[in-house]
Amino acid sequence: MMARVFTQAAAIRLGLPGRTALEIVSANTGAQAVTLRLAEIPPQDSAVAPRGPHHHRDCEECIFVLSGTGRTFADSGEYALNPGDTILIPQGENHVTRNTGTTPLLLLCFYPVADVIPGTVEPAVQDSRTTS
C-alpha cells in the first residue's frame, strides 16, 4: 500500500437521515483500519422530525467541529459543541448530534475501523452508500 490523496468530490454520498454525509476514506476506498466522514447538519427545521440516537458496537467515534454550533446528546450527558471542539464517544454509547445554530454544523467524524456500517445500530437505517 502507498500514500493516497482523497478528494471531497470523489467521496461516497451516504443517504443518512438529518444530514449530508460524505464517506471520504473507508474500506471502500482501500483503507484497512479507518473511516473518515464529513457530515453537515442543517439548522433545525420544526417541520422535520429530528434524528434519533445511534451507537457503534465495535468502535469509538471521534468528532471534530469544523464550523457551526451544536449539541451532542449521549447516554452520559449533553455536550455543547463549538468550532475547534472535539468530542469522543465511547464504543456502545447512544448519541446524536444536533445543530443548535442558524448556519450548517460541519463535522469531521473519525472511526478506527475500515467499515463503520456493520457495527452501527440506528433504527430504520440500512447501508445506503451511493457514489456522488
Helices and strands as residue ranges (DSSP letters): G 8-10, E 12-14, E 20-25, G 27-29, E 35-41, E 55-56, E 61-67, E 70-74, E 77-81, E 86-89, E 95-99, E 105-111, G 117-119, E 120-121, E 129-131
